[in-house]
Structures are given as C-alpha cells and as structure tokens.
Amino acid sequence: MTFPNNPLQVGVEYLEVARSGAFKDSTPHNIDTFTFSADLADLEKLPYGQAIAYGSDKGATIPVSGVTTVADVAGFLPYKNNGVVDEVGIQKGGLYNLVPVFNFGQIYAPVTTGEVMVVGDAVSLNLAAGADFNTVRKLPAGPVASDLDISTIATVSEKSDGGFVLLTINKYLK
C-alpha cells in the first residue's frame, strides 16, 4: 500500500522562527526580577523581547531616547509561558507585581523593520519614536541620538529571520 504525498494540513501557516522574548532555556541564563518603576504609567505595558531600563527608583521601565545609557539597560523582557499570559507583554497594575528581566543568555529580540542582522554586527537599540521603537538593529556608521550602542552587552548569535534576531546578552547585575 502506498500513501499519497499530501500536506497534513492545508491553510495552516508555519510558525515564525521565534516569538519576541523567547529564550534558549537549554543554555546558561539568568532572569532577575524588579518591581515596576514609578516612572512607568499605570496600565502601561512592557513588551516581550524588548529592552528594559532601570527607572529613577531602580524599578523596571521603558528606555527613553536620548536619555538612557547602556548602563541604564537592565536587560530584556523574556516571554515565559507560565500559565496566564498576555500575548503583548506585562502590564503595570495587571496580573504581575514583579517584572522578569533577562540579563544573561540567549533571547530573541524584535528587529527594526527591514533590517537584516548577521553574526558580527554591532548591536544598536533603536529608540526613535514610532513603530520600531525599542527594537534592535545594526549600529549605524553615523548613529543619531535615538541609537543606543548596546554592543557591550549584546551580540548577534545568529542571522535575523522572521523579524527577530537571537542575541547573546551579557549584562552583569549591578
């Protein structure tokens, strides 16, 4: 008996290479926890896979263009499938009181639209206002105030694909 070579399902999209904030659990990693910063407005969301900065009270907040330095970056928000999950991120005043911050290991971060990153690229945090705010890209040859060079704490681990890049984060605890 022979079986036809047909697809198992029709009309089902393949999964993306990763999801924002997914991390390699099989490699050494560290996730620290912080309270939400008072600098973050109530009901504001911290998006998965994006950079988290220390607020004025050392709580977790969103980086600010032109103000945040690489020392202010606490790490990245990991996606942890731990039961009740908001698909967008973690909301201040929502279900969680603490913010997990991934500061060592390999994590998938969203890439600025149209950007292709490869191993060896210097990593920049794009803090320009708009849809690509708080995404990563290659550090431009002539960086502007909205580009934050994070190559001292983040390196490209594999070529970007599907709007994400695998970064190795090496941000030591303060």
HUHUUR-V34457 format. One line per field, one symbol per residue. ss: DSSP state (H for helix, E for strand, L for the rest). psi: psi as a letter, one per 20 degrees, with the letter a starting at -180 (. if undefined). burial: # if it has 9 or more other ideal C-beta (glycine too) atoms within 8 Angstrom, else .. Layout:
BEGIN
ss = ???
psi = ???
burial = ???
END
This chain:
BEGIN
ss = LLLLLLLLLLLLLLLLLLLLLLELLLLLLEEEEEEELLLLLLLLEEELLLEEEELLLLLEELLLLLLLLHHHEEEELLLLLLLLLLLLEEELLLLLLEEEEEEEEEEEEEELLLLLLLLLLEEEEELLLLLLLLEEEELLLLLLLLEEELLLLEEEEEEEELLEEEEEEELLLL
psi = pqqqmqqhqpjpqqqrhaqpiqqohiqprporqqrpqiipqqjqqoqqirqpqpahjjrpaqqppigprhhiohbqoqoonldoppigapppjchqhqppoojpbpqpqqqppippqrpipppqpokqqahjpkrqrqoqhmqrhipookiiipqphqqqpkjqqoqppmoqq.
burial = .................#######....####.#.##..#...############...#####.#..#.#.########......#..####......##############..#.#...#.######....########.....######.##.##.##...######.#...
END
